[in-house]
Amino acid sequence: MSEAQNDIAKPPRARVSDAVDEAPRETFERKRDYLEGFLKQQPQAVPPGEPGGALYEAVVDALKDIYDPEIPVNIYDLGLIYGVETTEDGDVMVIMTLSTPHCPVAESMPGEVEMRVGSVPGVRHAEVNLVWDPPWGPDKMTDEARLELGML
């Protein structure tokens, strides 16, 4: 090396402390003030007949107690229930299908669904609307039903 190269001062090394104005503890500490309002917020009241409401959830629970006689899965998780509509007066309409029009329980299943839903406290009148369109398919099943049937 030449003497000229030795006389040149090396630039100072970069240090993290030079770039940070605050101590790392202050910047990385979890700040709770933005969560405070969110955590104190109470759930909004859901009407009883809406999803999440007491009546709606009670009807869904009743539907989950009805099992397909050929498949060890309840009709709700099997995807046979297309919809549950409720009114403020406690009238419930269940829109459902069956796995096939030639299902052995095609005549008795809608009656059983109507009877079970009608027995839910708070239900004044229950009605079942059996539809064939759209047709039922395995894609309508929940993941729990697929797992139970070994399809996952």
HELIX and SHEET records of a PDB file:
HELIX    1   1 GLU A    3  ASP A    7  1                                   5    
HELIX    2   2 VAL A   16  ALA A   19  1                                   4    
HELIX    3   3 PRO A   24  PHE A   28  1                                   5    
HELIX    4   4 ASP A   33  LYS A   40  1                                   8    
HELIX    5   5 ALA A   54  LEU A   63  1                                  10    
HELIX    6   6 MET A  109  GLY A  118  1                                  10    
HELIX    7   7 PRO A  138  LYS A  140  5                                   3    
HELIX    8   8 ASP A  143  GLU A  148  1                                   6    
SHEET    1   A 3 ILE A  81  THR A  86  0                                        
SHEET    2   A 3 ASP A  91  MET A  96 -1                                        
SHEET    3   A 3 HIS A 125  LEU A 130  1                                        
END                                                                             
